[in-house]
Amino acid sequence: MANVSSFPAEGQILVNIEDMSMLKDIKKAISLLKGVGKITVPRRRKRYSAYELSLRDLDEGRVYEAKDVDDLFRQCLEDHQVHGRIQAPDEALRASRL
């Protein structure tokens, strides 16, 4: 009795390209293969520098002014509690002042 295996109707192959200048040629070569349908290349997301991220924080109001370190921690913890990111108990606030 013959062993019959079925292949999925559609599949994907991920290709890592080291030299991006060859991308067009590689896409063209792959598209010439029998059975290849659509070829898509995902867009690269821009990586922001620390400076660009800090400017973004300024624009979006994520900036604190404090008279000392304790005041800064208090403001940060209050901000996180308001936005629901951290639920810090009162003991944590008292411990941060020690």
C-alpha angles and dihedrals in degrees: 000000000000122000109233120193123188122216123214115264091240134017141172135230124200115212122192112210119200098186109049091190086073094055096104093049093047092049090050093049093049092047089057091062116103113257097020112133121175125003117203129181115202115229117248116242116234114252110221122217120234088255092054090047091051091051088051090052089053092050092048095046099248093140130117131202114196137172092219142350094275091054091050093051091048092052093047093049092047091049092051092048092051093050093045096240097119129018100205116181121229090255090065090055091050092046091052089059094057 
